[in-house]
Amino acid sequence: MTQRAKIDQDGPERSGAGPAIDAGAELDPVHPVKPPAPRFKPGGLLSAEVAERVARGDVNDVPVRSSRSTAEIVRANVFTRFNAIIGVLWVIMLIVAPIQDSLFGFVIVANTGIGIIQEMRAKKTLDGLAVIGEAKPSVRRDGATTEISTSEIVLDDVIELGPGDKVVVDGTVGEADGLEIDESLLTGEADPVLKKPGDQVMSGSFVVAGGGAFTATKVGREAYAAQLAEEASRFTLVHSELRSGISTILKYVTWMMIPTSIGLIISQLVVKQNNVKDAIARTVGGIVPMIPEGLVLLTSVAFAVGVIRLGRKQCLVQELPAIEGLARVDVVCLDKTGTLTEGGMDVTELRPLGGADQAYVRKVLGALGESDPRPNASLQAIIDAYPDSAEWRCTESLPFSSARKYSGASFSEGDGENNTWLLGAPDVLLPAGDPALEEIEGLNEQGLRVLLLARSARELDDAAVATGSRPTALVVLEQRLRPDAADTLRYFEDQQVKAKVISGDNAVSVGAVAGKLGLPGAQNTVDARKLPAEREGMAAVLDENAVFGRVTPQQKREMVAALQSRGHTVAMTGDGVNDVLALKDADIGVSMGSGSEATRAVAQIVLLNNSFSTLPSVVAEGRRVIGNITRVATLFLTKTVYSVLLAVLVVCSQVEYPFLPRHLTLLSTLTIGIPAFFLALAPNTERAKPHFVKRVMRYAIPGGVIAAVATFVTYLLARAHYSGPDAIRAETSAATLTLFLTSMWVLAIIARPYTWWRVGLVGAMGGAFLIVLAVPWLQEFFQLKLVGVTMPWIAVAVAAAAACAIEFAFRWVTRKFPA
């Protein structure tokens, strides 16, 4: 169906909103048009009226943010559960112990500061890119159309709409030329709604066909639907296995800490009943290392640095975990137009059919081009090739729709006879078996796009307008291949990511284009009209084939769901309104910067440079984050495990806790803090693997248990070996040496495969510890001094045995659980 509009005597205007409807114009008696609402002003507001509304505050002041606010960033980094625990312990240590035992607090302050600074840098990058990528609605003011920012819209503004435009505020339709609105993001109903003058439009919906204009009736925070739509489309968080996994780990750590800490407090007060301050210091020394405080920080920093790096490549990541999500994708669905091919097309040939006069056909094509105020790429190529002769007047138009696969228009010739013409997919407009289809098939096999010009004997608003139409000419168009598409497809093939080309065009033509770009399986094409309706059957066909043509927008959505039903992680790329539903449902939606506003709103990643070749960079960034965070998480959680087990052993043995906070601050800094910072930001091309928590804990638990047992054995041996006034320092120093060497071996394993800088990093940490042991004032500051020869070498021997055990355990786990 289409909305018939009475065209004034001046002919159609290419204003970008379709022909205006004069409120006083005579209505077509056969197909009456509802006049515009009284509030509608075709020329828009005057400057004085805009200023008046701005002064009243009737402005669309709801901020559209692509990142968290500064206050949210500070709050998220400062007010954490573990920061609260460490903050309380820090205050206690500042009161009862020397400053050396309070160093852990300063480290936390520095870490929190680094996290805030990095997120602020990422926010600046995101916000800057969001401004570049923000679509500006066309608004009529002072009788002219101008583009303004969404936040500058005022009450009663007249806003123009065209295919792909998002409705940014609530309003009432004033003009409509075949205006079809998709409200699925608000109502869940996928079928487009035909809008007429006087009908309501809601923010968050978008135009799928036709054009028009509407008056803004609710702006700013009054437009409640706008807020809901923005939350639903932009801030629906991508699932992050890293973040949810870390949250799970922290939950269990908290529950382990509570009973262990209580037991440690009681045991140390009993053991050190004559020295309460020392008992408190050693208790705090046992509690603080249980907290993997830097793990959350480094995860945030890794994501933030990824955003900054991708921002330099004009890639807007609207949700940080999307970087991780794309790295886990194993199927990427590509829309041919705008992804594998560039937006522009060229008419290469015009083939009249049935003896049609070529000059007459050119005239028809020129008139069809003039009839659409918002031409798509195909029609724009026709407009460029066949300028309008201005001899015909358009009386009615039917905008192109991805669902019906054709557009049309009715014209009044000089003799007053009405002509109805259709332009679209030949296999949709022609009946099966038509001789012309064989000719078209040959052109499609060459990768050319073919449109059929047909004359209909029916009225344009007849649902069966295409039935019985007479083919008049074939318009052959050549699409421009993206020069970087072949390399990108090859990258996905190398990374074992299956590419599926899903297009509304003819399947053979799409397959030819994909074949030119080297897509594996491009020769096996499927016409989506023959796909099984049930999900399981559809999923089987999708798994076996790579190219699908004549896909409707609803089918794209169903195809994504079918792939997901088989356990695939699916990314969907697109730039048109027909891709919105699929982008919304895919695990990761990727939109081109030149795409419609609706696609950019629902996508998690927007390629502002319109370059498909940016996707490998996003995948690589995600893999860097996942691989590196998995590495450093093993370091942090190994410390948590050995700290908890050491505390349990101390409680059960009723001995003094071997370490003061200063000792564990030193160990954590050299074996975890500094190395983890460099390892988290290092290059990493390792494929993303699932089950983050299991993969980390299966290394952290054996590593932590072995380290704790080795350290406690050394401590007990040292207690039996040493006596006298310096016994406590000597015992602690021996235990510290064993724990340091054991932790260094865990670091050495995590740092593999070795490069020059990784070897240098491990060596530098070992050298720093030797300096602490060798420099007298550092010995005194950290209360570390190796006494005698026998016990230090025993500590080294125990550490060597522990290192061998850890090496064996890690290799056994890797063989036993290769995933």
C-alpha positions in Angstrom: 0.0 0.0 0.0 1.1 3.6 -0.5 -0.1 6.9 0.5 -1.4 8.9 -2.5 -0.5 12.5 -2.4 -1.9 15.2 -4.6 1.0 17.0 -6.3 0.8 20.7 -6.9 1.0 22.3 -10.4 4.7 23.2 -9.9 5.7 19.5 -10.1 7.6 17.5 -7.6 10.4 19.1 -5.6 13.5 17.2 -4.6 13.4 18.6 -1.1 14.4 15.5 0.8 11.0 15.0 2.4 8.7 14.3 -0.5 6.1 16.6 -2.0 4.4 19.0 0.4 0.7 18.7 1.1 -1.1 22.0 1.0 -3.7 22.1 3.8 -6.1 23.8 1.5 -5.5 21.7 -1.6 -8.4 19.8 -3.2 -8.4 16.2 -2.2 -8.4 13.3 -4.7 -12.0 12.0 -4.6 -11.0 8.4 -5.3 -8.0 8.3 -2.9 -8.5 11.0 -0.3 -5.5 12.2 1.6 -5.9 13.2 5.2 -4.9 16.9 5.6 -2.0 17.7 7.8 -2.6 18.4 11.5 -3.4 22.1 12.2 -0.2 22.4 14.3 1.9 21.6 11.2 3.7 24.5 9.5 5.2 23.3 6.1 7.9 26.0 6.2 8.9 25.3 9.8 9.5 27.7 12.7 10.8 31.2 12.3 14.1 32.1 14.0 12.3 34.2 16.6 10.0 31.3 17.4 13.0 29.0 17.9 14.7 31.6 20.2 11.5 31.8 22.2 11.3 28.1 22.7 15.0 27.9 23.6 14.4 30.6 26.3 11.5 28.6 27.7 13.6 25.5 27.8 11.6 23.6 25.3 14.7 22.0 23.8 15.6 18.4 23.2 18.2 18.4 26.0 18.4 14.7 26.6 22.1 13.9 26.2 23.1 11.2 23.8 26.3 9.7 25.3 28.5 7.1 24.0 30.4 6.6 27.3 30.0 6.9 31.0 30.0 10.3 32.6 33.1 11.6 34.5 31.2 11.1 37.8 30.3 7.5 36.9 33.9 6.7 35.9 35.3 8.1 39.2 32.6 6.4 41.2 33.2 3.0 39.5 36.9 3.2 40.1 36.9 4.5 43.7 33.8 3.1 45.4 34.5 -0.6 45.1 34.0 -3.4 47.6 37.7 -4.1 47.8 38.8 -0.5 47.9 36.6 -0.1 50.9 38.2 -3.1 52.7 41.7 -2.0 51.8 40.9 1.6 52.8 39.9 0.5 56.3 43.0 -1.7 56.6 45.1 1.2 55.4 43.8 3.6 58.0 44.4 1.0 60.7 48.0 0.4 59.5 48.7 4.1 59.4 47.8 4.2 63.1 49.5 1.1 64.5 52.5 0.5 62.2 55.4 2.2 60.4 54.8 3.8 57.0 56.5 0.8 55.3 53.6 -1.4 56.3 51.1 1.1 54.7 52.6 1.0 51.2 49.8 -1.1 49.9 47.4 1.8 50.4 49.5 4.1 48.3 49.7 1.4 45.6 45.9 1.2 45.5 45.6 5.0 45.2 48.0 5.0 42.3 46.1 2.1 40.6 42.8 3.8 41.0 44.2 7.0 39.6 45.6 5.1 36.6 42.2 3.5 36.0 40.4 6.9 36.1 42.9 8.5 33.8 42.8 5.7 31.2 38.9 5.6 31.2 38.8 9.4 30.9 41.1 9.2 27.9 38.8 6.5 26.4 35.8 8.7 27.2 37.3 11.6 25.3 38.0 9.4 22.3 34.5 7.9 22.4 32.8 11.2 22.7 34.8 12.8 20.0 34.0 9.9 17.6 30.4 10.0 18.6 30.1 13.6 17.5 31.7 12.7 14.2 29.4 9.8 13.7 26.2 11.5 14.9 23.5 11.8 12.3 22.0 15.3 12.1 18.3 15.4 11.4 17.0 17.8 8.7 14.8 20.5 10.1 12.8 23.2 8.4 13.3 26.7 9.7 12.5 30.0 8.1 11.2 28.1 5.0 14.5 26.3 4.4 15.8 22.9 5.3 18.9 22.7 7.5 20.8 20.0 9.4 21.1 20.5 13.1 22.3 18.5 16.1 19.6 16.3 17.8 20.1 18.4 21.0 19.1 21.6 19.1 15.6 20.5 18.2 12.9 22.5 19.8 9.2 22.0 20.4 7.1 22.4 17.2 10.2 22.0 14.9 9.3 20.4 11.6 11.6 17.5 11.0 12.0 15.8 7.6 12.1 12.0 7.3 13.6 9.7 4.6 14.5 6.0 4.4 16.9 5.0 7.2 16.2 8.1 9.3 15.6 7.6 13.0 12.7 9.4 14.6 14.5 11.4 17.3 11.6 12.9 19.2 7.9 12.2 19.6 5.7 14.0 17.1 2.7 14.2 14.7 3.0 13.5 11.0 2.3 16.5 8.8 3.4 15.2 5.4 3.6 11.6 4.2 4.6 10.2 0.9 4.5 6.4 1.3 5.9 6.9 4.7 6.5 3.5 6.4 7.8 3.4 10.0 9.3 0.4 11.8 8.4 0.5 15.5 9.9 -2.9 16.3 12.5 -1.4 18.8 9.5 -0.1 20.8 6.7 -2.6 20.3 8.5 -5.7 19.1 6.2 -5.7 16.0 8.4 -6.1 12.9 5.9 -5.1 10.3 6.3 -1.5 9.1 3.4 0.8 9.9 2.0 3.1 7.1 1.8 6.7 8.5 -0.6 9.4 7.3 -0.8 13.0 8.2 -2.1 13.3 11.8 -0.7 10.0 12.9 1.8 9.8 15.8 5.4 8.9 15.5 7.5 7.8 18.5 11.1 8.4 19.1 13.2 5.2 18.7 11.3 4.1 15.5 12.8 4.5 12.1 11.8 4.9 8.4 12.0 1.9 6.2 10.4 3.4 3.1 9.0 6.7 1.8 9.4 10.1 3.2 7.6 12.9 4.9 7.8 15.4 7.8 6.5 15.6 11.3 6.0 18.2 14.0 7.9 17.7 17.3 5.3 17.5 20.1 7.5 16.1 22.9 11.2 17.0 23.3 13.8 16.5 26.0 12.9 14.5 29.1 9.2 14.8 28.2 9.8 12.4 25.3 9.8 9.4 27.6 9.9 7.0 24.6 13.1 8.6 23.4 14.8 7.8 26.7 13.6 4.2 26.6 14.6 3.8 22.9 18.1 5.2 23.6 18.6 2.9 26.6 17.4 -0.1 24.6 19.4 0.6 21.4 22.6 2.1 22.7 23.2 0.9 26.2 22.0 -2.7 26.1 25.2 -4.1 27.3 27.0 -6.8 25.3 27.7 -9.9 27.4 31.3 -9.9 28.6 32.6 -13.2 29.7 35.6 -11.4 31.2 33.6 -9.1 33.3 31.1 -11.6 34.4 33.9 -14.1 35.1 35.8 -11.6 37.2 32.6 -10.8 39.1 32.1 -14.5 39.9 35.7 -14.8 41.0 35.5 -11.8 43.3 32.2 -13.1 44.8 33.9 -16.4 45.8 37.0 -14.6 47.0 34.8 -12.4 49.3 33.2 -15.5 50.9 36.6 -17.2 51.4 38.1 -14.0 52.9 35.5 -13.7 55.7 36.1 -16.9 57.7 39.8 -16.9 56.9 40.3 -13.3 58.1 38.3 -13.9 61.3 40.4 -17.0 62.1 43.6 -15.1 61.3 42.7 -12.2 63.6 41.9 -14.5 66.5 45.0 -16.6 66.1 47.4 -13.6 65.8 45.9 -11.9 68.9 46.4 -15.2 70.8 49.9 -15.8 69.6 51.0 -12.1 69.9 49.1 -11.3 73.1 51.9 -9.2 74.4 52.3 -7.1 71.2 48.9 -6.1 69.9 50.2 -3.7 67.3 52.5 -6.4 65.8 49.6 -8.8 65.8 47.4 -6.3 63.9 50.2 -5.7 61.4 50.6 -9.3 60.7 46.9 -9.9 60.5 46.6 -7.1 57.9 49.6 -8.6 56.1 47.6 -11.8 55.8 44.3 -10.2 54.6 45.5 -7.7 52.0 47.1 -10.1 49.6 43.9 -12.2 49.5 42.3 -9.3 47.5 43.0 -9.4 43.7 42.6 -5.6 43.7 44.5 -4.9 40.5 42.6 -7.4 38.4 39.5 -5.2 37.9 41.7 -2.2 37.3 43.8 -3.9 34.6 40.7 -5.2 32.8 39.2 -1.7 32.7 42.6 -0.3 31.5 42.9 -2.9 28.8 39.4 -2.2 27.5 40.1 1.6 27.6 43.4 1.3 25.8 41.7 -0.8 23.2 39.1 1.9 22.7 41.8 4.5 22.2 43.7 2.4 19.7 40.6 1.7 17.7 39.5 5.3 17.9 42.7 6.3 16.0 41.4 4.0 13.2 38.0 5.8 13.2 36.3 2.9 14.9 33.6 3.9 17.4 33.0 1.2 20.1 29.7 2.2 21.6 30.0 -0.6 24.3 33.4 -1.5 25.6 32.8 -5.3 25.9 32.0 -5.3 22.2 35.8 -5.4 21.6 35.8 -8.7 23.5 32.6 -10.0 21.8 33.9 -9.6 18.3 37.1 -11.5 19.2 34.9 -14.5 20.2 32.8 -14.4 17.0 32.9 -17.5 14.9 30.4 -16.5 12.2 30.2 -13.0 10.6 27.2 -12.2 8.4 28.0 -9.6 5.8 25.6 -7.5 3.9 26.9 -7.2 0.3 25.9 -3.6 -0.4 28.0 -1.2 1.6 30.2 -3.9 3.1 31.7 -5.9 0.2 30.8 -3.2 -2.3 31.0 0.5 -2.2 27.8 2.6 -2.0 28.0 3.9 -5.6 26.9 2.1 -8.8 27.2 2.7 -12.5 24.7 1.9 -15.3 26.7 -0.2 -17.8 23.9 -1.2 -20.2 20.2 -0.7 -21.0 18.5 -3.6 -22.8 15.0 -2.8 -24.1 12.6 -5.8 -24.2 9.7 -6.7 -26.5 10.7 -4.1 -29.1 10.5 -1.2 -26.7 11.9 2.1 -28.0 15.1 2.9 -26.2 14.6 6.7 -26.2 11.2 6.2 -24.6 12.7 3.9 -22.0 15.3 6.5 -21.1 12.5 9.0 -20.6 10.6 6.6 -18.3 13.8 6.0 -16.2 14.5 9.7 -15.9 10.9 10.3 -14.7 11.2 7.5 -12.2 14.4 8.9 -10.8 12.8 12.3 -10.4 9.8 10.8 -8.6 11.8 9.7 -5.6 13.1 12.5 -3.3 15.4 10.0 -1.5 16.9 7.7 -4.1 18.9 4.7 -3.1 22.2 3.8 -4.7 20.6 2.0 -7.6 18.2 4.7 -8.5 20.9 7.4 -8.1 22.9 5.6 -10.7 19.9 5.7 -13.0 19.4 9.4 -12.2 23.0 10.1 -13.2 22.7 8.2 -16.4 19.2 9.4 -17.5 18.4 12.9 -16.4 14.7 13.8 -16.2 13.2 15.3 -19.3 10.6 17.1 -17.2 7.8 16.2 -19.7 5.8 14.0 -17.3 4.2 14.8 -14.0 4.4 12.3 -11.1 0.9 11.7 -9.7 1.8 9.0 -7.2 4.9 7.2 -6.1 5.7 4.0 -4.3 9.1 4.2 -2.5 11.5 1.2 -2.7 11.1 -1.3 0.2 13.4 -4.2 1.0 10.4 -6.3 1.7 8.7 -6.0 -1.7 12.0 -5.5 -3.7 10.6 -2.9 -6.1 9.5 0.8 -6.3 7.1 2.5 -8.6 5.4 5.7 -9.8 2.4 6.8 -11.8 2.8 9.6 -14.3 0.5 11.9 -16.3 1.7 12.4 -19.9 0.9 15.4 -22.0 -2.3 13.7 -23.3 -3.5 13.1 -19.7 -3.1 9.3 -19.9 -1.8 7.7 -16.6 1.1 5.4 -16.8 2.2 3.1 -13.9 5.8 1.9 -13.9 7.7 -0.5 -11.6 11.4 -0.8 -11.1 12.9 -3.7 -9.1 14.1 -7.3 -8.9 13.3 -9.2 -12.1 12.7 -12.5 -10.3 10.1 -10.8 -8.2 8.3 -8.8 -10.9 8.4 -11.6 -13.5 6.6 -14.9 -13.3 8.7 -18.1 -13.0 9.8 -19.4 -16.4 9.7 -16.1 -18.2 12.2 -16.2 -21.1 13.8 -12.9 -19.9 15.0 -14.6 -16.7 17.5 -16.8 -18.6 19.1 -13.6 -20.0 19.2 -12.1 -16.5 20.8 -15.2 -15.1 23.7 -14.9 -17.4 24.2 -11.3 -16.3 23.9 -12.2 -12.6 26.6 -14.8 -13.1 29.0 -12.0 -14.1 28.3 -10.3 -10.8 26.2 -7.6 -12.4 23.1 -6.2 -10.8 20.0 -6.2 -13.0 16.8 -4.2 -12.5 13.6 -4.7 -14.5 11.5 -1.8 -15.7 8.0 -3.0 -16.1 4.7 -1.3 -17.0 1.6 -2.2 -14.9 -2.0 -2.0 -15.9 -3.1 -1.7 -12.2 -3.3 1.2 -9.8 -0.1 1.8 -7.8 -1.9 1.3 -4.5 -3.2 -2.1 -5.6 -1.5 -4.9 -3.5 -1.2 -6.9 -6.7 0.3 -4.1 -8.8 3.2 -6.3 -9.9 0.9 -9.1 -11.1 0.7 -9.2 -14.9 3.1 -6.3 -15.4 4.7 -6.1 -18.9 8.6 -6.2 -18.9 10.0 -3.2 -20.9 13.7 -3.1 -20.3 16.6 -4.4 -18.3 18.9 -1.9 -16.5 22.3 -3.4 -15.9 24.4 -1.9 -13.1 27.9 -2.6 -12.0 28.8 -2.4 -8.3 32.1 -1.1 -7.1 34.0 -3.6 -5.1 35.7 -2.4 -2.0 39.5 -2.7 -2.6 40.1 -4.0 1.0 37.2 -6.6 1.1 39.2 -9.5 -0.3 42.0 -9.2 2.3 39.5 -8.9 5.1 37.6 -12.1 3.9 41.0 -13.9 3.7 41.8 -12.8 7.3 38.5 -14.2 8.6 39.2 -17.5 6.7 42.7 -17.7 8.3 41.2 -17.1 11.7 38.6 -19.8 11.2 35.7 -17.4 11.3 33.0 -18.3 8.7 31.7 -15.5 6.5 28.1 -15.6 5.4 27.0 -13.1 2.7 23.4 -12.3 3.2 21.8 -9.9 0.7 18.5 -8.8 -0.7 19.9 -9.0 -4.2 19.8 -12.0 -6.6 21.7 -14.9 -5.1 23.7 -15.7 -8.3 24.8 -12.1 -8.6 25.8 -12.0 -4.9 27.7 -15.2 -5.3 29.6 -13.8 -8.4 30.6 -10.7 -6.4 31.7 -12.9 -3.4 33.6 -15.2 -5.8 35.6 -12.2 -7.2 36.6 -11.5 -3.6 37.7 -15.0 -3.0 35.0 -16.1 -0.5 35.2 -19.9 0.1 32.0 -21.6 -1.1 30.8 -18.5 -3.1 29.8 -20.8 -5.9 27.1 -22.5 -3.7 24.3 -19.9 -3.6 20.9 -20.1 -1.9 17.7 -18.2 -2.8 16.3 -17.3 0.7 12.8 -17.8 -0.6 13.5 -21.5 -0.7 14.9 -21.6 2.9 13.1 -24.0 5.4 10.8 -22.1 7.7 11.7 -24.1 10.8 14.8 -22.9 12.7 16.6 -26.3 12.7 16.3 -26.8 9.0 17.3 -23.2 8.3 20.4 -23.6 10.6 21.5 -26.7 8.7 21.3 -24.8 5.3 23.2 -21.9 6.8 26.0 -24.1 8.1 26.5 -25.7 4.7 26.4 -22.6 2.5 28.0 -19.2 2.4 25.9 -17.0 0.0 22.2 -16.1 0.4 20.2 -13.9 -1.9 16.7 -12.4 -1.9 16.7 -12.3 1.9 14.0 -10.2 3.5 14.7 -8.1 6.7 12.7 -10.5 8.8 14.6 -13.4 7.3 17.9 -11.8 8.2 16.7 -11.7 11.8 15.6 -15.4 11.7 19.0 -16.4 10.1 20.9 -14.8 13.0 18.7 -16.7 15.5 19.2 -19.9 13.6 22.9 -19.6 13.7 22.8 -18.8 17.4 20.7 -21.8 18.1 23.6 -23.9 17.0 26.0 -22.3 19.5 27.6 -19.8 17.1 28.6 -16.4 18.2 27.3 -14.2 15.4 28.4 -10.8 14.2 26.3 -8.9 11.7 27.4 -6.0 9.5 25.2 -3.7 7.6 24.4 -0.1 6.7 20.7 -0.1 5.6 17.4 -0.1 7.5 16.8 -3.7 6.3 19.7 -4.7 8.5 18.5 -3.1 11.8 16.6 -6.1 13.1 19.4 -8.5 12.5 22.0 -6.1 13.9 19.9 -5.8 17.0 19.6 -9.5 17.6 23.2 -10.5 16.6 25.8 -10.9 19.4 27.7 -8.1 17.9 26.3 -5.5 15.5 28.7 -3.6 13.2 27.5 -0.6 11.2 29.2 1.5 8.6 29.5 5.2 9.4 27.7 6.1 6.2 24.8 3.8 7.0 21.4 4.9 8.2 21.0 6.5 11.6 18.9 3.5 12.7 21.7 1.0 12.0 24.3 3.2 13.9 21.9 3.5 16.8 21.6 -0.3 17.4 25.1 -1.3 16.4 27.8 -1.8 19.1 30.6 -1.0 16.7 30.5 1.8 14.1 33.1 1.9 11.4 33.2 5.7 10.8 35.7 5.4 7.9 33.3 2.9 6.2 36.2 0.5 5.8 35.4 -3.1 6.2 39.2 -3.7 6.6 38.9 -2.1 10.1 37.2 -5.3 11.4 40.5 -7.3 11.7 41.8 -4.6 14.0 38.8 -4.9 16.2 39.2 -8.6 16.4 42.9 -8.3 17.1 42.2 -5.8 19.9 39.7 -8.1 21.4 42.1 -11.0 21.3 44.7 -8.9 22.9 42.4 -8.0 25.8 41.1 -11.5 26.4 44.5 -13.3 26.1 46.3 -10.8 28.2 43.7 -10.5 31.0 43.6 -14.3 31.2 47.4 -14.2 31.7 47.4 -11.6 34.4 44.3 -13.0 36.1 46.3 -16.2 36.7 49.0 -14.1 38.4 46.5 -12.3 40.6 44.5 -15.3 41.6 47.6 -17.4 42.3 48.4 -14.8 44.9 44.9 -15.0 46.3 45.0 -18.8 46.6 48.4 -18.8 48.4 47.4 -16.0 50.7 44.2 -17.8 51.8 46.0 -21.1 52.2 48.9 -19.5 54.1 46.4 -17.9 56.5 44.6 -21.3 57.0 47.9 -23.0 57.7 48.9 -20.3 60.2 45.6 -20.6 62.0 45.8 -24.3 62.2 49.4 -24.3 63.4 48.9 -21.4 65.8 52.1 -19.6 64.8 52.8 -16.1 63.8 51.9 -15.0 60.3 55.3 -15.0 58.5 54.9 -11.6 56.7 54.2 -8.0 57.4 52.3 -5.9 54.9 55.6 -4.4 53.6 56.9 -7.8 52.5 53.8 -8.8 50.5 53.6 -5.3 49.0 57.2 -5.8 47.7 56.4 -9.3 46.4 53.1 -8.2 44.8 54.7 -5.3 43.1 57.6 -7.2 41.6 55.9 -10.5 40.7 52.4 -9.2 39.8 51.8 -5.5 39.8 54.5 -4.2 37.4 54.7 -7.3 35.2 50.9 -7.5 34.9 50.7 -3.9 33.7 53.1 -4.6 30.8 51.6 -8.0 30.0 48.0 -6.7 29.9 48.9 -4.2 27.2 51.2 -6.3 25.1 50.4 -7.6 21.6 48.6 -10.9 21.6 47.2 -12.7 18.6 46.1 -15.9 20.4 42.6 -17.0 19.5 39.9 -16.2 22.1 38.9 -19.2 24.1 35.7 -19.7 26.2 35.3 -20.6 29.9 37.4 -17.8 31.3 36.9 -18.7 35.0 37.8 -22.4 34.5 40.8 -21.6 32.4 42.2 -19.2 35.0 41.4 -21.2 38.1 42.8 -24.5 36.8 46.2 -22.8 36.8 45.8 -20.5 39.8 44.7 -23.2 42.2 47.7 -25.6 41.8 50.1 -22.7 41.5 48.8 -21.1 44.6 48.7 -24.3 46.6 52.2 -25.3 45.7 53.5 -21.7 46.5 51.7 -21.7 49.9 53.0 -25.1 51.0 56.6 -24.4 49.9 56.6 -21.0 51.7 55.1 -22.5 54.9 57.6 -25.4 54.9 60.5 -22.9 54.6 59.0 -20.8 57.4 58.7 -23.8 59.7 62.2 -24.9 58.9 63.5 -21.4 59.6 61.6 -21.3 62.9 63.4 -24.5 63.9 66.8 -23.3 62.6 67.0 -19.7 64.0 67.0 -18.4 67.5 67.9 -15.2 69.2 66.7 -11.6 68.8 67.0 -11.5 65.0 65.1 -14.8 64.6 61.8 -13.3 63.5 63.5 -11.2 60.7 65.6 -14.2 59.6 62.5 -16.5 59.5 60.5 -13.9 57.5 63.4 -13.3 55.1 63.8 -17.0 54.3 60.0 -17.4 53.8 60.0 -14.3 51.6 62.8 -15.6 49.5 61.0 -18.9 48.8 57.7 -17.2 48.0 59.5 -14.7 45.7 61.3 -17.4 43.7 58.2 -19.5 43.5 56.1 -16.5 42.3 58.8 -15.6 39.8 58.5 -19.0 38.3 54.7 -18.6 37.9 55.5 -15.2 36.2 58.1 -16.8 33.9 55.5 -19.4 32.8 52.8 -16.7 32.2 55.3 -14.6 30.2 55.7 -17.3 27.6 56.3 -17.3 24.7 59.4 -15.4 25.3 60.4 -12.2 23.5 63.3 -10.0 24.3 61.2 -7.6 26.3 59.4 -10.4 28.2 62.8 -11.9 29.2 64.0 -8.4 30.2 60.8 -7.8 32.3 61.3 -11.0 34.3 65.0 -10.3 34.7 64.4 -6.8 35.8 62.0 -7.9 38.5 64.5 -10.5 39.8 67.3 -7.8 39.7 65.1 -5.4 41.7 64.6 -8.0 44.5 68.4 -8.7 44.6 68.9 -4.9 45.0 66.6 -4.9 48.0 68.5 -7.8 49.6 71.9 -6.2 48.9 71.4 -2.5 49.8 71.5 -1.9 53.5 68.9 0.9 53.8 66.5 -1.1 51.7 67.1 -4.2 53.9 66.2 -2.1 56.9 63.2 -0.4 55.2 61.7 -3.8 54.3 63.1 -5.7 57.3 64.7 -8.3 55.1 68.1 -9.9 55.8 69.3 -13.3 54.9 71.1 -14.7 57.9 73.7 -17.4 57.6 74.3 -19.7 54.5 72.4 -22.9 55.3 68.9 -21.6 55.6 68.9 -19.3 52.6 70.1 -22.2 50.4 67.4 -24.4 51.9 64.9 -21.7 51.0 66.3 -21.7 47.4 66.1 -25.5 47.2 62.5 -25.6 48.4 61.6 -22.9 45.9 63.3 -24.9 43.1 61.3 -28.0 44.1 58.1 -25.9 44.1 59.0 -24.5 40.7 59.4 -28.0 39.2 56.1 -29.0 40.8 54.3 -25.9 39.3 55.9 -26.5 35.9 54.6 -30.1 36.0 51.2 -29.1 37.2 50.8 -26.4 34.5 51.9 -28.8 31.7 49.6 -31.5 33.0 46.6 -29.1 33.1 47.4 -27.9 29.6 47.5 -31.5 28.2 44.4 -32.6 30.2 42.3 -29.5 29.4 43.6 -28.2 26.0 40.7 -25.8 25.5 
